[in-house]
Amino acid sequence: MRTLTAPAFLAASLSHKPSRVLKRALPGLTSPKTARKLGLMAFGEMVADKSPNALPRISPKVIAGRILAGAITGAAVSRERKGAKVGLALVGAAAAIASSYFFYGFRTLASDKLKVPNLLAGLIEDGLALALGSRLSGQLR
């Protein structure tokens, strides 16, 4: 739903008592300082998303960033689990593509067809992103 939400939740989760292996493999994502910065950037992205000047999430530049963030998040999750890093990176990238198109459709439907104000539709989306991110990152601990 958002480019930085998954990396922010992952970094926050990994920064709480990371294993020695994780500290070596992902020094940036296990740092509380990085977790705070990613959290602030994710918040900024949520605010910027409400601007009428924001690019659509399915534009090539935006979706490329989402795919990269999804792939990195998927690969980082695999560091703590046995299995193929490439497989989870592909799952993360696919999830980024699917959620981008699904929530683009959701937002368009809500705003254009149901006449829900764009700001309200965006806030609903933010709530869903935060709830899902919290639930999924809780399972990493």
KAHURA-V964779 format. One record per pair of residues at least 24 apart in sequence whose ideal C-beta (glycine too) atoms are under 7 Angstrom apart, sorted by sequence separation. I is the first residue (numbers start at 0). J is the second residue. If there is no record, write none. Layout:
i: <I I>
j: <J J>
//
This chain:
i: <10 69 66 69 10 11 68 66 7 65 66 6 7 3 7 62 65 3 4 62 3 1 3 2 57 1 56 57 1 57 28 56 55 25 25 24 21 21 2 6 2 5 9 5 3 6 2 6 9 5 9 49 49 48 45 0 0 0 4 8 12 11 15 0 1 5 9 12 0 4 8 12>
j: <34 94 92 95 37 38 95 95 37 95 96 37 38 37 41 96 99 40 41 99 41 41 44 44 99 44 99 100 45 103 75 103 103 75 78 78 78 79 64 68 65 68 72 69 68 71 68 72 75 72 76 118 121 121 125 98 102 124 128 132 136 136 140 127 128 132 136 139 128 132 136 140>
//
